[in-house]
Structures are given as C-alpha cells and as structure tokens.
Amino acid sequence: MLMPPPAPADFEVLYRTRFGAFLSSVTALLCDAEEARDVVQDAFASALRRRADYTGSGSLEAWVWRIVVNRALDRRRAQKRAAEIPESLAAPSANGGYEATAAVRAQLLALPSRQRLAVFLRYYADLDYETIARVLEISPGTVGAALNQARSALRVRLKEEAHD
C-alpha cells in the first residue's frame, strides 16, 4: 500500500526542532557555518519538493538526514575543502556543541569518509545508531564498528601528535 507523502507541516516541525543538529553536523563537515546553513536550507527545500519520494520505510528525519548529508558531501567535493583546515570549527551551542582543537579537527578531517560521517552524526547531531545506519545506508553494527575505529584512530593519532 502506497503511503501519502508527508505534509509540509511535518517538514516544518522537523526543521524547527532539529535545525541546530543539522547545522552543527554540516558545519563540522564543511568547516564553514554559512555554507552549512545554505546546505541545510537547500536540502530541506529539496526534501519538501521531493516529499512524494519518501516511502515511509524509516523515519522522516532519517530520510531528510540522508538528503542533508548527500548535499553536504556534494558541496565539500565541489569546493575541494579536504585539504583545508580552518581556524575555527565552532559547532552551534544549540546541541551543546563544542569547539574542537586544531589537532582534533585535522584528525577528524583525515578519517575515512564513513568514519568521519558517523562521528559527525553521532557526536554533533546526537543521532542514535539506528538513525545513523539509515542515513548512511549501513547496518547499526557497522555504525558501531565505524565509530569504534574512528575513536581508536583518533586516540592513536592524537597521542602520537602529543609526543612529537
């Protein structure tokens, strides 16, 4: 049975209640708060236009997260930001965000894509493993493994950097 598309009001509620989490995660990924705001707004506009594509499998939030993450990755590739490490990567405090040190920022950006995205979605967006799994189109066990690998790599790299 085909579900009716979500109502525009559903997107408005999601936007109003979770905008800070979306913005925080995309800011961390792009290292630019203004670009992040543009990406999140553009992704929500796209999701609203494409709401008939939402099949109802999984939450509306996870579906929108997937769109936001894809837009952010597209923007990051287009701008070739991978080699840049800006002076500031301030996460908005709406989610209890924090500023990472330059060393942590550099090591986060050096992680493989899946690990980096899992870290951003878990610690910047405060998403649970199930939602992250849907966003990244992987299993919750793979989310746990990616986070574990990321934490281990960060621990080792930061310890090495501290001894240099």
N, C-alpha and C positions, 0 to 999 in steps of 0.2 A: 504494500500500500504506500502510495506516494504521500509524503508529508507536505503540508503547505509551507511556503518559505517563512522564515522568522519575520516578525513585524518590525518596521523601522524603530518602534519604541524599544524593542529588545536590544537593538544595537546602541540606542541612546543610553539605556541603563548600563550596559557593559562599558561603554565609553566613559560615562561619568564615574562609575565605581572603580574601574581598573586602569584608567588612563595613566596614572602615576607609575604603575607597574610596567605597562607597555613602554612608556617614555624612559624609565630608568634602564630597562634592558636594552633598548635600542641605542640609548646614549652610550651605554657601556660598550656596545658592539661597534658603533660608528665613531666614538670619541668626539662627538660634536652634538651638543644639545639642540641647536637649531635644525641641523639636518635630521636628527632623531624626531623632533616634533613634526617636521614635514613628512617623514616616512610614516609615522603613526597615523597622522591625519589622512594621508593618501591611502594607506592600507584600509582604514575604516571606510573611507569613501568607496573604495573598490569592493570591499566586502558587502556594503549596502547595495551597490549596483548588481553584484553577483549573488545576492541572497538566495535566489532560486536554485543555485548550485549546491546549497547546503543540504545534505542528505539526511541529517538527523542522527547519523552514527557519531557518537561522541558529543561533547558539549559544544554549544555555540562559541564559547570562549576559546576552546582548543582550536576550532576551525579558524577563528579570527587570528589567534596567535600564529598559526601556520602562514597566513597571508602576511602578517606583520614581519615575521622572521624572513620570509622569502623577499619581501620588499627591501628589508634592511640589508640582506646579503647582496641583492642586486645593486643597491646603492654603493655598498662597500666595494664591490668588484669594479663598478664604473669609475669610482674615484681613486682606485688603487691605493687605498689607505693602509694596506697591510704593513708597509714598511715604516709608517709614521707612528710616532708615539708622542701625543700631545702633552703639554704641561699639565693639563687638568682633565680629569675624567670624573667629574663630580656627578654622582647619582642624585637625583632629586630626593629630598628627605621625606616625601610622601609615603615611602615604603620603609622608612628607617634606613635609607640609603647611606652610603659612606663614600669617602674619598680613598681610593687605593693609592698606595705609594707608587712612585715611578717604576720601581723594581717589580712590584706585583703587576702593574699594568702591562709592562713589557712581557712578562712571563705569561700572562693571560692571553695576550695577543699572539704569542708564539705557540699556543696549544693547537693541536689539530682541530679542525672546524667542529666536529661533533662534540668534542670535549668542551671547547670554548662555549658553544651554544648551550650545552647542558648546564654549565656553570652559570652563565648569564640568566637562564630561565629559572634555575633553582634559587640562586642567591640574590639576584637583582629583582626578579619578578615574583619570587616566593611561590612558584608553582610546585605542585606535588609531582611525584614520579609519573603517575598515570597521565596527567595532563602534558607533561614534558614528552612522554612517549608518543602521544597523539600528535603533538606539534612537530616532532622530529621524525615521525613515522617509523619508530623503532619500538621494541618491547620495553616494559618497565625495568626488566632485568638488565637490559642493555644501557638504560639510563643510569642505573646504579653503578654498572661497570665503568661507564664513561666518567662519571663523577669521581669514582674511586681512583681511576687512572689519572685524572686531572689533578686531584688533590696530591697524589703521590708525586707526580711530575713537578708540581709547584713546590712542594716541600723540598725535594732534592735540589731543584734549580735555585731556589732562594737560599738554601743552606750553602750551596756552592758559592753563590754570589757573595754571601756574607763573609766567607773565608778568603775571598780574593782581595 
